[in-house]
Amino acid sequence: MSDASMPEATELVAGYRDKSISPVEATQAALDAIEAYDDAVNAFVLVDPEGALAAAKESEARWHAGEPLGPGDGVPTSIKDIFLTRGWPTLRGSALVDTAGPWDEDAPCVARLRETGAVILGKTTTPEYAWKGVTDSIAFGPTGNPWNPATTAGGSSGGSAAAVGLGMGPWSVGTDGGGSVRIPAGFTGTVALKPTFGLIPHYPPSPFGTLAHSGPMTRTVRDTAALMDVITGFDARDWAAMPTPTRSFLDGLDTGVAGLRIGFSPDLGYVYNDPDVDAAVRAAVAALAEAGAIVDEVDPGFSDPVDAFHVLWFSGEAKVLEPYGSLAELTGRADPGLLRTAAAGSRCSASDYLDAMAVRMRLGQLMGRFHQDYDVLITPTLPLPAFPVGQDVPDGSPSPDWTSWTPYTYPFNMTQQPALSVPCGFTAAGLPVGLQIVAARHADATVLRVGQAYQSVTDWHRRTPTLMTQEDIS
């Protein structure tokens, strides 16, 4: 098995069951892909080849005995370096974290992956404390895009997106507080879901509060649904954890979109899109209409909530850095942009925070009414393609803030709705374009159903990244 032909996780499991594929072969292929491509993109901060192959051999023995631990047994998987992983450091992209630990506990999603027998390859890159929409840090450097390593993979789960895009295992788990699984999915031509808040338990609690979600990152919607089956489920350590789902996310996935009501907003009423992005998204919506969906072009009717989001987000950043001393003392030791915005957050009052929460609640109410008329809202994932690596914002940006170029993602962290990004085409320069599908809270199965219907009539998700087609990547 070559890295370029890494099957979907669901295909791997079927192969393990009929013994046509070995977990050891799949794990070695993922490790070979890491060896071949990681120097070009910097997707991983930690890789454990020996531990992964040992786990794969144990999985192989279980499959041969007909006793797999669960539906993910033997699937090569990576973990964003935000989640606690027993026995491995969790440095969160920061040089401030004490590497000594102790590292004696798993985050809920990591625990669920171990319980199903997944092969955990290592940990993927993130910006410092996952604070921004690109992936680079003082501690670990920048993460490049599989379609052009000179451009960003996005963030803050950029390492996970680059990993699944390049065949470094079919599954990864990231976090999303303002778009952090969807942004890199959009930039890298991969798939990511920010589920309804609480559906994937989170521990320890995020300093960004109830904006922060965990989410699956894969190459296909089917693999996203399969990973959701593994990492959802009640965990008592998360006070907001929802009950364990009683139905598989794979059930009804292929139902199609005939009769579904889609509200298509090309710009939310206030965003300017790159023309190539606009064309790709409109073509995707037309494909869904051709598949039987009822489509209206309509804006949901809210103005940009970025100021309220900044209060909530920047306040969280200030709390992140508080244990390490004054912001002035951290100059040169932490990301300058993080220090700048954390300083703004430190000046927010309790009244400012409550005002921002009021904006958030009104936005949630508005979207609740919207979904009485429409099953899903569709927008671009991002208004632009990937820009040069190592920058927080594209060239010529009037703002230093990453939120200035991610207007489609953070509103739905504020409302806690499920939002899925799937690839829907390419720009003239060969960079991926993402389509965002948003549904009402708790309607995660609906966004997956729409995404699967789109992938069933297109092949964007099967395109091979440029980096993998080059004969010499040195």
For each residue, the residues with C-beta under 8 A, 3 or more apart:
1: 5 6 7 21 25 26 28 29
2: 5 6 29 32
3: 6 29 30 32 33 36 37 166 167 168 468
4: 167 464 468
5: 1 2 167
6: 1 2 3 26 29 30 33 167 169 170
7: 1 11 12 15 21 26 170
8: 11 12 170 218 219 220 222 223
9: 12 13 72 75 170 171 218 223 226 227
10: 13 14 222 223 226
11: 7 8 14 15
12: 7 8 9 15 16 21 23 26 74 75 170
13: 9 10 16 17 71 72 73 74 75 226
14: 10 11 17 18
15: 7 11 12 18 19 20 21
16: 12 13 19 21 22 23 59 60 63 68 73 74
17: 13 14 63 68
18: 14 15
19: 15 16 22 63 64
20: 15
21: 1 7 12 15 16 25 26
22: 16 19 25 26 56 60
23: 12 16 26 27 56 57 59 60 63 73 74 75 119
24: 27 28 53 56 57 60
25: 1 21 22 28 29
26: 1 6 7 12 21 22 23 29 30 56 74 75 76 119
27: 23 24 30 31 52 53 55 56 74 76 119 121
28: 1 24 25 31 32 53 56
29: 1 2 3 6 25 26 32 33 76 167
30: 3 6 26 27 33 34 52 76 121 167 168 169
31: 27 28 34 35 47 49 52 53 121
32: 2 3 28 29 35 36
33: 3 6 29 30 36 37 166 167 168
34: 30 31 37 38 43 44 47 121 122 163 168
35: 31 32 38
36: 3 32 33 473
37: 3 33 34 40 41 43 146 166 168 467 468 473
38: 34 35 41 42 43 44 47 168
39: 42
40: 37 144 149 467 473
41: 37 38 143 144 145 146 149 153 162 166 467
42: 38 39 125 140 141 142 143 144 159 162
43: 34 37 38 78 124 125 143 153 158 159 160 162 163 166 168
44: 34 38 47 78 121 122 123 124 125 159 163 168
45: 81 91 93 122 123 124 125 140 159
46: 81 88 89 122 123
47: 31 34 38 44 52 121 122
48: 51 52 88 120 121 122
49: 31 52 53
50: 53 54
51: 48 54 55 120
52: 27 30 31 47 48 49 55 56 76 119 120 121 122
53: 24 27 28 31 49 50 56 57
54: 50 51 57 58
55: 27 51 52 58 59 117 119 120
56: 22 23 24 26 27 28 52 53 59 60 74 76 119
57: 23 24 53 54 60 61
58: 54 55 61 62 117
59: 16 23 55 56 62 63 68 73 74 117 119
60: 16 22 23 24 56 57 63 64 74
61: 57 58 64 65
62: 58 59 65 67 68 69 73 74 117
63: 16 17 19 23 59 60 66 68 73 74
64: 19 60 61
65: 61 62
66: 63
67: 62
68: 16 17 59 62 63 71 73 74 117
69: 62 73 115 116 117
70: 73 115 116 117 230
71: 13 68 116 226 229 230
72: 9 13 75 77 113 116 117 118 171 226 227 230
73: 13 16 23 59 62 63 68 69 70 116 117 118
74: 12 13 16 23 26 27 56 59 60 62 63 68 117 118 119
75: 9 12 13 23 26 72 118 119 169 170 171
76: 26 27 29 30 52 56 118 119 121 168 169 170 171
77: 72 113 118 119 120 121 169 170 171 172 173
78: 43 44 120 121 122 123 124 159 160 163 164 168 169 171 172 173
79: 83 85 109 110 113 120 122 123 124 172 173
80: 83 123 124 126 130 157 159 160 172 173 174 175
81: 45 46 90 91 92 93 123 124 125 126 159
82: 90 92 93 126 129 130 156 174 175
83: 79 80 90 106 107 109 110 173 175 214
84: 90 103 105 106 107 110 203 204
85: 79 88 90 103 106 107 110 120 123
86: 103 104 105 106 110
87: 103 104
88: 46 48 85 103 123
89: 46 97 99 101 103
90: 81 82 83 84 85 97 103 123
91: 45 81 94 97 99 139
92: 81 82 97 126 128 129 130
93: 45 81 82 125 126 127 128 129 130 135 137 139 140 156
94: 91 97 128 129 137 139 334
95: 137 138 139 333 334
96: 321 324 330 333 334
97: 89 90 91 92 94
98: 101
99: 89 91
100:
101: 89 98 104
102:
103: 84 85 86 87 88 89 90
104: 86 87 101
105: 84 86
106: 83 84 85 86 110 111 114
107: 83 84 85 110 111 202 203
108: 111 112 200 201 202 203 214 231 233 235 237 238 241
109: 79 83 112 113 173 200 201 214 231
110: 79 83 84 85 86 106 107 113 114 120 173
111: 106 107 108 114 115 235
112: 108 109 115 116 230 231 232 233
113: 72 77 79 109 110 116 118 120 173 230 231
114: 106 110 111 117 118 120
115: 69 70 111 112
116: 69 70 71 72 73 112 113 230
117: 55 58 59 62 68 69 70 72 73 74 114
118: 72 73 74 75 76 77 113 114 171 230
119: 23 26 27 52 55 56 59 74 75 76 77 169
120: 48 51 52 55 77 78 79 85 110 113 114
121: 27 30 31 34 44 47 48 52 76 77 78 168 169
122: 34 44 45 46 47 48 52 78 79
123: 44 45 46 78 79 80 81 85 88 90
124: 43 44 45 78 79 80 81 157 159 160 162 163 172 174
125: 42 43 44 45 81 93 135 137 140 143 158 159
126: 80 81 82 92 93 129 130 135 137 155 156 157 158 159
127: 93 130 131 132 134 135 136 137 155 156 158 335
128: 92 93 94 131 137 138 139 334 335 338
129: 82 92 93 94 126 207 317 320 338
130: 80 82 92 93 126 127 155 156 157 175 177 180
131: 127 128 156 317 320 335 337 338 341
132: 127 155 156 335 337 338 392 402
133: 154 155 156 178 179 180 183 392 402 403 405 406
134: 127 142 152 153 154 155 156 158 389 391 392 402
135: 93 125 126 127 142 143 152 153 154 155 156 157 158 159 184
136: 127 140 141 142 143 152 155 389 390
137: 93 94 95 125 126 127 128 140 141 335
138: 95 128 333 334 335
139: 91 93 94 95 128
140: 42 45 93 125 136 137
141: 42 136 137
142: 42 134 135 136 152 389 390
143: 41 42 43 125 135 136 152 153 155 158 159 162 389
144: 40 41 42 148 149 150 151 152 153 162 389
145: 41 148 149 150 151 152 153 154 162 187 188 386 389 431
146: 37 41 149 153 162 165 166 188 189 465 466 467 468
147: 151 188 189 386 430 431 432 465 466 467
148: 144 145 151 386 430 431 466
149: 40 41 144 145 146 389 467
150: 144 145 388 389
151: 144 145 147 148 187 385 386 387 388 389 431
152: 134 135 136 142 143 144 145 155 158 187 386 387 388 389 390 391
153: 41 43 134 135 143 144 145 146 158 159 161 162 184 187 188 386 389
154: 133 134 135 145 157 158 161 183 184 185 186 187 188 382 386
155: 126 127 130 132 133 134 135 136 143 152 158 180 183 184
156: 82 93 126 127 130 131 132 133 134 135 174 175 177 180 183 184
157: 80 124 126 130 135 154 160 161 172 174 175 176 180 181 184 192 215 217
158: 43 125 126 127 134 135 143 152 153 154 155 161 162 184 187
159: 42 43 44 45 78 80 81 124 125 126 135 143 153 162 163
160: 43 78 80 124 157 163 164 172 173 174 181 184 217
161: 153 154 157 158 164 165 172 174 181 184 185 187 188 190 192 217
162: 41 42 43 124 143 144 145 146 153 158 159 165 166 168 184 188
163: 34 43 44 78 124 159 160 166 168 169 172
164: 78 160 161 167 168 169 170 171 172 190 217 218 219
165: 146 161 162 188 189 190 219 465
166: 3 33 37 41 43 146 162 163 465 467 468
167: 3 4 5 6 29 30 33 164 468
168: 3 30 33 34 37 38 43 44 76 78 121 162 163 164
169: 6 30 75 76 77 78 119 121 163 164 172
170: 6 7 8 9 12 75 76 77 164 218 219 223
171: 9 72 75 76 77 78 118 164 216 217 218 223 227
172: 77 78 79 80 124 157 160 161 163 164 169 216 217 218
173: 77 78 79 80 83 109 110 113 160 214 215 216 217 227 231
174: 80 82 124 156 157 160 161 180 181 184 192 214 215 217
175: 80 82 83 130 156 157 180 181 206 212 213 214 215
176: 157 179 180 181 182 192 194 212 213 214 215 409 413
177: 130 156 180 206 208 211 212 213 313 316 413
178: 133 211 309 313 403 406 409 410 413
179: 133 176 182 183 194 406 408 409 410 413
180: 130 133 155 156 157 174 175 176 177 183 184
181: 157 160 161 174 175 176 184 185 192 193 194 213 215 216 217 421
182: 176 179 185 186 192 194 381 409 419 420 421 434 436
183: 133 154 155 156 179 180 186 187 381 382 406 409
184: 135 153 154 155 156 157 158 160 161 162 174 180 181 187 188 190 192 217
185: 154 161 181 182 188 189 190 191 192 217 381 421 422 423 434
186: 154 182 183 380 381 382 421 423 432 433 434 436
187: 145 151 152 153 154 158 161 183 184 382 385 386 431 432 434
188: 145 146 147 153 154 161 162 165 184 185 386 432 465
189: 146 147 165 185 423 426 432 434 460 461 463 465
190: 161 164 165 184 185 217 218 219 423 461
191: 185 217 218 219 220 221 223 224 420 421 422 423 451 461
192: 157 161 174 176 181 182 184 185 215 216 217 218 224 420 421
193: 181 215 216 224 228 418 419 420 421 444 447 448
194: 176 179 181 182 213 215 412 413 418 419 420
195: 199 200 213 214 215 228 232 418 444
196: 199 242 416 417 418 441 442 443 444
197: 210 213 240 416 441
198: 201 238 240 241 242 416
199: 195 196 228 232 242 245 418 444
200: 108 109 195 213 214 215 228 231 232
201: 108 109 198 214 233 234 235 237 238 241
202: 107 108 205 206 212 213 214 238 240
203: 84 107 108 235 237 238
204: 84 237
205: 202 209 238 239
206: 175 177 202 209 211 212 316
207: 129 316 317 319 320
208: 177 211 212 312 313 316
209: 205 206 212 312 316
210: 197 240 416
211: 177 178 206 208 309 312 313 316 413 414
212: 175 176 177 202 206 208 209 413
213: 175 176 177 181 194 195 197 200 202 413 416
214: 83 108 109 173 174 175 176 195 200 201 202 231
215: 157 173 174 175 176 181 192 193 194 195 200
216: 171 172 173 181 192 193 223 224 227 228 231
217: 157 160 161 164 171 172 173 174 181 184 185 190 191 192 224
218: 8 9 164 170 171 172 190 191 192 221 223 224 227
219: 8 164 165 170 190 191 223 461
220: 8 191 223 224 455 461
221: 191 218 224 225 253 420 422 448 451 452 455 461
222: 8 10 225 226 250 253 452 455
223: 8 9 10 170 171 191 216 218 219 220 226 227
224: 191 192 193 216 217 218 220 221 227 228 420 448 451
225: 221 222 228 229 248 249 250 253 448 452
226: 9 10 13 71 72 222 223 229 230 249 250
227: 9 72 171 173 216 218 223 224 230 231
228: 193 195 199 200 216 224 225 231 232 249 444 448
229: 71 225 226 232 245 248 249 250
230: 70 71 72 112 113 116 118 226 227
231: 108 109 112 113 173 200 214 216 227 228
232: 112 195 199 200 228 229 242 244 245 249
233: 108 112 201 244 245
234: 201 241 242 243 244
235: 108 111 201 203 238 241
236: 241
237: 108 201 203 204 241
238: 108 198 201 202 203 205 235 241
239: 205
240: 197 198 202 210
241: 108 198 201 234 235 236 237 238
242: 196 198 199 232 234
243: 234
244: 232 233 234
245: 199 229 232 233 248 249
246:
247: 251 445
248: 225 229 245 251
249: 225 226 228 229 232 245 253 444 445 448
250: 222 225 226 229 253
251: 247 248 445
252: 255 445 449
253: 221 222 225 249 250 445 448 449 452
254: 452 456
255: 252 449 453
256: 291 292 449 453 456
257: 260 262 288 291 292 293 449 450 453
258: 291 292 293
259: 292 293 294
260: 257 292 293 294 375 376 446 449 450
261: 293 294 296 373 374 375 376
262: 257 285 288 289 293 294 295 296 374 375 376 377 378 450
263: 296 298 300 370 373 374 376 377 378
264: 285 295 296 297 298 377 378 379
265: 268 269 297 298 299 300 377 378 379
266: 273 278 281 282 297 379 380
267: 270 271 272 273 299 379 383
268: 265 271 299 300 302 304 379 407 408 411
269: 265 299 301 303
270: 267 303 304 407
271: 267 268 380 383 407 408
272: 267 383
273: 266 267 277 278 281 380 383 384
274: 277 278 383 384 385 427
275: 278 279
276: 279 280 385 425 426 427 428 433
277: 273 274 280 281 380 382 383 384 385 427 433
278: 266 273 274 275 281 282 380
279: 275 276 282 283 425
280: 276 277 283 284 424 425 426 427 433 435
281: 266 273 277 278 284 285 378 379 380 424 425 433 435
282: 266 278 279 285 286
283: 279 280 286 287 424 425
284: 280 281 287 288 378 424 425 435 454 458
285: 262 264 281 282 288 289 295 378
286: 282 283 289 290
287: 283 284 290 291 454 457 458
288: 257 262 284 285 291 293 295 378 450 453 454
289: 262 285 286 292 293 294 295
290: 286 287 457
291: 256 257 258 287 288 453 454 457
292: 256 257 258 259 260 289
293: 257 258 259 260 261 262 288 289 450 453
294: 259 260 261 262 289
295: 262 264 285 288 289
296: 261 262 263 264 374
297: 264 265 266
298: 263 264 265 374
299: 265 267 268 269
300: 263 265 268 366 367 370 377
301: 269 366 370
302: 268 305 363 366 367 411
303: 269 270
304: 268 270 407
305: 302 308 309 359 360 363 410 411 414
306: 309 310 403 404 407 410
307: 310 311 356 359
308: 305 311 312 355 356 359 360 414
309: 178 211 305 306 312 313 356 403 410 411 413 414
310: 306 307 313 314 341 344 401 403
311: 307 308 314 315 345 348 352 353 355 356
312: 208 209 211 308 309 315 316 353 356 357 360 414
313: 177 178 208 211 309 310 316 317 341 345 403 410
314: 310 311 317 318 341 342 344 345 348
315: 311 312 318 319 345 346 348 353
316: 177 206 207 208 209 211 312 313 319 320 345
317: 129 131 207 313 314 320 321 338 341 342 345
318: 314 315 321 322 342 343 345 346 348
319: 207 315 316 322 345
320: 129 131 207 316 317 342
321: 96 317 318 324 327 330 334 338 339 342
322: 318 319
323:
324: 96 321 329 330 333 334
325: 329 330
326: 329 330
327: 321 330 331 339 342 343 346
328: 331
329: 324 325 326 333
330: 96 321 324 325 326 327 333 334 339
331: 327 328 334 336 339
332:
333: 95 96 138 324 329 330
334: 94 95 96 128 138 321 324 330 331 338 339
335: 127 128 131 132 137 138 338 339
336: 331 339 340
337: 131 132 340 341 392 400 402
338: 128 129 131 132 317 321 334 335 341 342
339: 321 327 330 331 334 335 336 342 343
340: 336 337 343 344 400
341: 131 310 313 314 317 337 338 344 345 401
342: 314 317 318 320 321 327 338 339 345 346
343: 318 327 339 340 346 347
344: 310 314 340 341 347 348
345: 311 313 314 315 316 317 318 319 341 342 348
346: 315 318 327 342 343
347: 343 344
348: 311 314 315 318 344 345 352 353
349: 352 353
350: 353 354
351: 354 355
352: 311 348 349 355 356
353: 311 312 315 348 349 350 356 357
354: 350 351 357 358
355: 308 311 351 352 358 359
356: 307 308 309 311 312 352 353 359 360
357: 312 353 354 360 361
358: 354 355 361 362
359: 305 307 308 355 356 362 363 414
360: 305 308 312 356 357 363 364 414 415
361: 357 358 364 365
362: 358 359 365 366
363: 302 305 359 360 366 367 411 414 415
364: 360 361 367 368 414 415 416
365: 361 362 368 369
366: 300 301 302 362 363 369 370
367: 300 302 363 364 370 371 377 412 415 417 440
368: 364 365 371 372 440 441
369: 365 366 372 373
370: 263 300 301 366 367 373 374 377
371: 367 368 374 375 377 439 440 443
372: 368 369
373: 261 263 369 370
374: 261 262 263 296 298 370 371 377
375: 260 261 262 371 439 443 446 450
376: 260 261 262 263 437 438 439 446 447 450
377: 262 263 264 265 300 367 370 371 374 437 438 439
378: 262 263 264 265 281 284 285 288 435 436 437 438 450
379: 264 265 266 267 268 281 408 436 438
380: 186 266 271 273 277 278 281 383 408 433 434 435 436
381: 182 183 185 186 408 409 421 433 434 435 436
382: 154 183 186 187 277 385 405 406 408 409 434
383: 267 271 272 273 274 277 380 405 407 408
384: 273 274 277 387 394 405
385: 151 187 274 276 277 382 427 429 431 432 433
386: 145 147 148 151 152 153 154 187 188 431 432
387: 151 152 384 391 393 394 395
388: 150 151 152 391 394 395
389: 134 136 142 143 144 145 149 150 151 152 153
390: 136 142 152
391: 134 152 387 388 394 395
392: 132 133 134 337 400 401 402
393: 387 397 399 400 401 402 404 405
394: 384 387 388 391 397 405
395: 387 388 391
396:
397: 393 394 400 404 405
398: 404
399: 393 403 404
400: 337 340 392 393 397
401: 310 341 392 393 404
402: 132 133 134 337 392 393 405 406
403: 133 178 306 309 310 313 399 406 407 410
404: 306 393 397 398 399 401 407
405: 133 382 383 384 393 394 397 402
406: 133 178 179 183 382 402 403 409 410
407: 268 270 271 304 306 383 403 404 410 411
408: 179 268 271 379 380 381 382 383 411 436
409: 176 178 179 182 183 381 382 406 412 413 419 436
410: 178 179 305 306 309 313 403 406 407 413 414
411: 268 302 305 309 363 407 408 414 415
412: 194 367 409 415 416 417 419 438
413: 176 177 178 179 194 211 212 213 309 409 410 416
414: 211 305 308 309 312 359 360 363 364 410 411
415: 360 363 364 367 411 412 441
416: 196 197 198 210 213 364 412 413 441
417: 196 367 412 438 439 440 441
418: 193 194 195 196 199 438 439 441 442 443 444 446 447
419: 182 193 194 409 412 436 437 438 447
420: 182 191 192 193 194 221 224 436 437 438 447 448 450 451
421: 181 182 185 186 191 192 193 381 434 435 436 437
422: 185 191 221 434 435 437 451 454 455 460 461
423: 185 186 189 190 191 432 433 434 435 460 461 463
424: 280 281 283 284 433 434 435 454 458 460
425: 276 279 280 281 283 284 432 433 460
426: 189 276 280 430 431 432 433 460 463
427: 274 276 277 280 385 430 431 433
428: 276
429: 385
430: 147 148 426 427 466
431: 145 147 148 151 187 385 386 426 427
432: 147 186 187 188 189 385 386 423 425 426 460
433: 186 276 277 280 281 380 381 385 423 424 425 426 427
434: 182 185 186 187 189 380 381 382 421 422 423 424
435: 280 281 284 378 380 381 421 422 423 424 454
436: 182 186 378 379 380 381 408 409 419 420 421
437: 376 377 378 419 420 421 422 447 450 451
438: 376 377 378 379 412 417 418 419 420 447
439: 371 375 376 377 417 418 443 444 446 447 450
440: 367 368 371 417 443 446
441: 196 197 368 415 416 417 418
442: 196 418
443: 196 371 375 418 439 440 446 447
444: 193 195 196 199 228 249 418 439 447 448
445: 247 249 251 252 253 448 449
446: 260 375 376 418 439 440 443 449 450
447: 193 376 418 419 420 437 438 439 443 444 450 451
448: 193 221 224 225 228 249 253 420 444 445 451 452
449: 252 253 255 256 257 260 445 446 452 453
450: 257 260 262 288 293 375 376 378 420 437 439 446 447 453 454
451: 191 221 224 420 422 437 447 448 454 455
452: 221 222 225 253 254 448 449 455 456
453: 255 256 257 288 291 293 449 450 456 457
454: 284 287 288 291 422 424 435 450 451 457 458
455: 220 221 222 422 451 452 458 460 461
456: 254 256 452 453
457: 287 290 291 453 454
458: 284 287 424 454 455 461
459: 462 463
460: 189 422 423 424 425 426 432 455 463
461: 189 190 191 219 220 221 422 423 455 458
462: 459
463: 189 423 426 459 460
464: 4 468 469
465: 146 147 165 166 188 189 468 469
466: 146 147 148 430 469 470
467: 37 40 41 146 147 149 166 470 473
468: 3 4 37 146 166 167 464 465
469: 464 465 466
470: 466 467 473
471:
472:
473: 36 37 40 467 470
474:
